[in-house]
Amino acid sequence: MSEVFVIAQGGGPTAVINQTIAGAALEARRRFPGSRVLGARFGIRGVRDNDFVDLSAMTEAEILRIGATPGAALGSTRDKPDGDYCGLIVDGLRRASATAFIYIGGNDTAGTQQILAEADDRIAFIHAPKTIDNDLVGNDHTPGFISAAWFVASAFRSIDLDVRAMPGIYVGIVMGRHAGFLTASGATWRRDESDGPHILCLPEHPFSLDGFLAAIDETRSRFGRCVVAMSEGVADAEGRPLVESLLGERAERDAHGNLRLGGGDLGVAMQEAIARAFPKVRARVDTFGYLPRGFATMIAEADSREAFEAGAFAVAIVRDGAASVALGHDGEKTVFERVPLADVAGKTRLMPDEFSEPERSSLSAGGRAYFSRLLPAPPEIAPPLV
């Protein structure tokens, strides 16, 4: 019986998620001649609805072109299937005669694969990693993160030069519900303590509005300005998200009643709080939103290559049964590993405490070394005159 691979994408798009499709499709072609590769449109919905793209009919050049394009070429979804929904997915895979299902995504995607693997052990359910949050347990880093972190580091290097020229207060709000990796990457290229971002607000550290405003005041007294990198998921000591504590009942919620951390609510509330504390001071709060996720002109070469290799590795391990692909580091290079789905599913990797210095809200030497290892080198800039 010939192999039939079904590939789908879940969660937020990234700059390199399509490289994982390309890696898997081309490795299946190389390793299993005559196999079919079907791409499910809009994630598991496409599997359920028998809505597939025949990737086997595409030329290698066409597949590589898709791989080099940011976004999610097949369409994505954030559906979290219950038991009945999972039954429909398994039925869809059986109708397609699938022998393997490669689902590209984060920890929720791994959780879906774990449920599906328990429902049908005749299909190899492989989770291929993807998330700009860099929060998958068992991974040194994840495909999509490096490119997004490059954007964030570049943005804060650029905005710091702007705020040097016209001093004031700047807050950039970055994606990250529980893990602060992406926000912290904004401090990678700091040369000394006068460089911004001067303050890091991460989900791993309890947030106090009074303490935050005091830190801004102290930073302004030292440098005449203050640049802040803030995760959208920062919360107080009781675990209440900042957007909820600032807006109360005005905070936006989705159809399930879940608090929306994205959007502009937190930025508007933070702008109001800063304006009250520092009247007549030039201040700006920007929400980066989707911008870092898949910026077309900032796709890191290492990120692109590793995302492709993750897809190829997913195909290489299908004969060993259900698993997740993990990216490790052996001290010199990235290595790919096969790990149990249970090790990744539904779990969140937080940024290690030793990566930051909470008292100074900055990166430690170890944290800086980690991000510097992953990100491209910073651009050359002239020493500031002010």
N, C-alpha and C positions, 0 to 999 in steps of 0.2 A: 504494500500500500504506500503510495507517495505521501510525502509530508505536506501538510497544509498549515501554514502559519497565519494566525490572525494577530494584527497589531492594532493597538488603540492608544490614544493619549488622554490623560486625565489631569485635572487641575489647571492652574494658570500656565499660559504659554511662556516660553523662554526664548532666548536668542539661539539656542542650540538643540531644542527638543527634536527638531526634524532630522538632525544628524543621527539620532538614535534610530529613527525609522530607516534612514539610509543604510546605517551599519547593519541592522538586522536583515533588511531586504537583500542586500548584496551578499552577506555572509550565508544566508539561506540558499541563495543561488549558487554560491561557490561550494558549500559543504554538502548540499542536498540537491544535486542536479535533477531537474524535472519537478521540483516542489512548487507549490503555489503559495503566494504571499498576498493576503487580503488586508487592506486597511479599513478599519471600521470608522465610519463618519460619526463625529461627536461622541467619541468614547464608547462606553458600554451601551449607549442608546443605539448605536449602529449595529452592535452585535445583536441586541434584542430585536431590532426592526429589520434585520437582514439587509442593512444598508452598507455596502462594501465598495471599495475601490480596488481593482485588480492591479496591484503593484507589480505582479509578475509580467504584465503586458508592457511595462515601461522599459525604456532603454536604460542602461547604466548611467548615461549622461543626464537623462531626465531625473533619475533618482538622486544623483549627486547635486543637481541644481536645487531640488526641493530641500535637500539636507543643508545647503548653504543659506537657506532663507529663514529668517526668524519667524516667530509665531508658532501656531500649531496647525500644520498643513491639512491634517485630517479633521480638524475641529476637536474641541474638548468638552468636558462636562465636569461638574462637581457633584454629580449624583452619588449618594451613599446608599447603595441598594440594601433592602431588607431581604428576608428569606425568599419571599415570592419573586422579587425582582431578580435575585440571583438564579432562581429556577429558570426564569425566562432567558437569562444570559447563557446558562448552560445549554438550554434548548437551542438557542441561536448558534452556539458553537458546534453543536452536534449536527444541525442542519447544514452547516458549512463544511462538515467533515474535518473540523479542526483537530490537529494533533498537538498543537501548541498555541497558547494565547500569551502574547507578550504585551503587558500593559505598562505604559510609561507614565510615571507620576511619583507622588510623594508618599507619606506614610498612610494616608487614607487609601490610596491606590493599592499599596501593599496589603492593607486590611481586606480590601475587596478580593484580591487574589487568594488570600488565605481562606476566606469563606468558600470561594469557588473550588479551591483545591480539595476541600473537605467534601464537596458535593460530587466530584467526578475525578477519580484518580487515573482515568485513562487519557486525560489531557494534561500536558505540562503547562502549569500556570507559572509564568516567569514575570517577576516585577523588575522593570528597568528603572533606575533612579533618575529623578528629575525634581529639582526645586531650587529656586533662588534663595530660599530661606536657609539652606545649608543645614537643615535640622534632622537629617535621617540618621538614626542610631546605627552604629557600626560602620559609618563612612567617615573618612578623613575630610572629604568635601564632596559636593554633588554637582553633576552636570547642570549648567545654567547659572550657578552661583558666581563663578569667576567673572563672566561677562557682566553680570549685574553689579558685582562689587567694583569692577573697573569703572563702570558708569558713576557709581556713588562716590568713589574716591576722586574721580575727575571733577565731579560736580562740586565737592567741598573744597578741592584745591582752587577751583575757579571762583567760587563765591567768596572764599577768604580774601582773594585779591580784590574783589569788588568792595568788600566791607572795609578793607584797609584804606581804600581810596576815599570812601565816604562812610566814616565810622557810624556804627549803630548796633542793632541787635538783629541777628538772623537765626531763624530756626528752620531746619529742613526735616520734614517728617517722612520717614522711610518705612517701607513694608517690613513686617516682622511681628507676628502675633505673640509668639512665645519665646522665640530665639532672636538674639541681637546681633548675629553675625553680620548681616547686611549693613545695618546701621554702623556697627563698629568699623567696618571696612573703610568708612569715610575718613578715619584718622590714620590710615596706613601711610600716607605720604607726608605727615607732619615732620618738619625738620627740627623744630624746637618748640618750647611751650608757648611761644607767641603765635604760632600757626594755629588756625582753626582746623577742625572743630575743637573748641576749648572745652566743651562739655558733651559727654555721651550719656544719653538717657536710654537705658536698655531694659527689656522686660525682665531680665534676671535680677535686677536690683530694684527694691521698692522705691517708688517715686513719692516725693513730698513737694507739693506746689510751693510752699513757703521756703523749703530748702533750695528748690530750683531757682526761685527768684533771687534768693540771697546769693547763690552761686553766680548768677548773671551779674549782679551788682558788684561782687568782688572781682570778677573777670574784667568788667568795664573799668574798674578803678586801676587795674594793673596794665591793661592793654588799650584802653580807650574804645574798645569794641568787644562784641561777644558773638561767636558763631557756635550754634548748637546742632548736633545730630541726634534726632529723637526717633525711637521706634514707635510705630503706631500702636503697639501692644503694651506700652508702659502701664503699670498698675500701682496702686498704693499698697501699703503694708498689709491690708486685708485682702488683697488680690482683686480689688475693684478697678477695672480699666479706667484710665485717666479721662477718656472721653465721656464716660458715664458720670464720674464724680464732678466733672466740670459742667455738663449739660443736664444731668438728671433725666427727667421725663422727656426732655427735648431730644435726647440721643436717638438716632435712627436705628431701627431694627428691621430684620428681614421678615419674610413671610412666616418663618418658624419662631419668631420672637428673639432670635439671636442678635446680639449687639453688632452693628456694623462698625468695624474699626477703620475701614478704608473710607474713601470719599473725602469731603472737605470739612466735616463737622469738627474734628479735633483741631484742625488748623484754625478755623474761625474762633473756637473757644480759647485756644492758646493766644491768638492775636489779641483778643479782648483782655485776657489776664495780664499780658505784658504791657498793653496800653494803660491799664489801670495802675500797674506798679511803676511804670516809667513814662509818665506823661511827657509829651513833647520830644521824646527820644525817637529817632528814626528806627523803625522796627518793621520786620517783614517775616511772615511765616509762610512757607511753601510746602505743599504736599506733593511729594515726588510721584505718588500713585503708581501707575503702570509703566512710567517712563524707563526705569532701570531694567524692566523685565525682559525686553527684547529689542534693544536699541540697534537699529540696522547697521550703523557705522561703528559700533563698539562690540564686536564679536571676538572675544579672545581666541587666539589660535589654539592654545592648550585646551580650552573649554570645548571648542568645536571638535578637536581630535578625540578627546576623551568621551564625549557624548557618542560619537560614531563607534568608538571601540566598545562602549557599554552595550550598544545594540548588537554588535558582532558577538560579544561574550555571551549575551542572553541566548543567542542561537546555539552557541557552542555547548551550552550546558543543558539543553532541553532533554537530552536522553537520560539525564540524572534526576528528572522529576522537578516538582514545584520548588521554587527558590526565589531569592532576591539577589540581584547583582549589587555588589558594594565596591566602592572605590577606597582602597587603602593607600598607605604611603610607607615605603620601606626605608626611608631616610634619604633616598636619592631620586626616586621616581614613583609615579602612581602605579599601583598594581590592582588587578581586578580579582574579586573573590566571590565565591558562591556561599551565601549565608541563608539560614532558614527564614522563611517569611515571618515567623513568629518573633524573630529578633527585631524586625523593623515595623511591623504592622501596628498602627495606632500609637506608636511611641514618638516622643520628641526629644531630640538631642539639643540641649541648651549649650550656650557658649560657656566653656570652662571658666571658673572663677579666676584661674591664674592668667587668663588672657587680658584681664582689665584690672585697673586700680580704682576701686569705687570711691576712695577718698578724693581722688583728683578727677574722677570721671574720664579717665583716659586709658589708652592701651598700655599694657605692661610690655616689657621687652619681649616676652614670650609671645604675646598676642601680635605684636608688630612683626616678629619673625614669621609667624604663621601666615599672616595676610601678605607679607612681602614675598613669601615663597610662591604664592598662588597668582598674584596680580602681575600684570606687565609693569615694567619700570616706569617711574613717574616722568613726566615731561620736564625738560630743562627750563628753568625760569630764572630771571635776573633777581638778585637780592633786592628786596623792597627798600625804597628810600624813605618810607614813612613807617 
